[in-house]
Every structure is written in C-alpha cells, then in structure tokens.
Amino acid sequence: MTVLLDTHVLLWYLSGDRRLGAQARRAIVQTADLVVSDISRWEISMKVAGGKLAPIPGLRESIDALGARRLDLREAHLKQLETLPLLHRDPFDRALIAQAMAERMPVLTSDRQFAAYGVRTIDARE
C-alpha cells in the first residue's frame, strides 16, 4: 500500500506527538510505500521562516530514516490542482490533495476537509 503523509502527521510522528493514533503510527512504520511530498518540506520551511515552528535539525535524514519516498511536484499534480473546487484556501493542503488524487494514493491526515475533495484519507487520530 502507498500512503502520502500530511505535513502535520509527519511532524507529529517525528516529535512523538500523542495526537497521532496507534493505528496511524503503525501505518507509518509498516507501509511498504510511504510518501513525503516536497510540498510538506516547503510548508515546514515556510513555518520555520515565519517563526511558527522551530527548526528541525536533520529533517531530511529523519524522513530518509522512515524509508519514505520523496514526491516532487509534477505537471499532472498541477493539472489536478486546477480542477479542485475552492473548499478552503490552504495552498499546501490543496497541493497535497492534488498530488494524492493524481497519484491515486490515500493521505494520512487528521484534516477532515480532505475528504470533501474526494481524496481517500486515513484518519491520523486512530
């Protein structure tokens, strides 16, 4: 199974946050094809630059240690993004949703708005 991690789920996992449920934690460890988007790394960088998040030393190495595959932004993702209704305005979430839809993979997230777009989700709180 392939699973795309939402940015907050990646951060929760790396920090040991209790909001990440036991099933979600197992899914991260056991998924054969775990995916982290460059969009998430960009979002983290923006939050660090804006002072909303402390720098995460060794972020790339931590992602690599998970065995996660990197997903860059591709033409098919941009085309999918153009078709999404404007249900909310978070550009990072919208880009992750477009990637998940174009790549036909579920997103591990606690954000209930993802499902409104028709993307498959796995609840990060379970």
N, C-alpha and C positions, 0 to 999 in steps of 0.2 A: 504494500500500500504506500502511496505517496501522500505526504501531508505538508502543507505550507504553514509556517508559524506566523501568526500575527505578531507585530512588534512587541506589544506588551507581554505576550506569552513568552517570547524569548527572554525578555528582561526578568519576568517572574521566575523562569526556570534558572537563569544564571545567578539570581540573587537568593534563591531558595524561598521565595515568597509563598506564604501559606495559602494565598488565594488560588494558586494552581492546584487543582484537584488531583487526587491519587491516580485516577484513570488517565488523565491528561499527561501527568508526569511519566506514567508507564508508556503511553503512546509515543512520547518524545524519545524515550530510550529504546523502544522496541521497533519503531517504524523503520522499514527497510530503506525507504527513500524520503528522508527528512529534508525539507527545503527551507532555506532562509533567503529572502529576497534582498537584493541590493537596495530596494525601497526602504526596508527596515533599517538597514545600516545608515541610509541617508537621513531617515527620520531621527534616529538616535543622535547622529551628528548635529542635526539642527537643534535638538533639545539640549544637548551639551553646550553648543554655541550660545543658545539663548538663556542659559543658566537654569533651565528646568530640570536638568539631570546632571549628576556628577559624572565626570569622565570615567569610562570603564576600561581600565588598563587590560590589554590582552584580549580585547573583544574578538578580534578576528581569530585568534588562537583558540578561544573558548568555543566559538562556532565550529571551527575545524575539529575540535576535540569531540563535539557531538556527532561528528560524521555527517554533518549537514552539507547538502549540495547548494551551491550558490546559484541564484536565479537572477539574471540580468534583465533589464527592461528591453523588450523586443517589439518589433513592428506589430505583430499580432496582438500584443498586450495594449498597445496604443489604439489600435482599431477597435478593440473590445471596449476600451475606456470611453471612446467617443459615443458608444451606443448606450452607456449606462444612464439611467434616469438620475436626476439630481436629488436623491433622497436625503443626503446630508453632505456637508461641504468639506469634510476632512480629505485633503488630496492624497495623503498617504494611504488611508483606508481604501479609497476609491481605486488607487493604482494596484493595491494588493488584491482587491476583489476582481479587477480586470485580469490580472495575471492568473488567479485561480480559475476563473471561468475559461480563459483561453487555453490553459494547460489542463483543464478538466481535473482539478485536484481540490480536495476539501481544505478548508482553513481551520486550524486550531485557534479558536478565539473565544473570548467571553462577550464580545460585542454582538448584541442581538440584531443590530441593524444590518449586519452582513447578510443574514438570511432574507431580508426584504429585497435584496437584489437577485435572489435566486441562486446564490452560490451555496454549495454544500458546506456545512460547518460541523465542527466537533466542539462541544462545549468544554472550555478550559477549566471550568469550575467543578467539573465532575471527576 
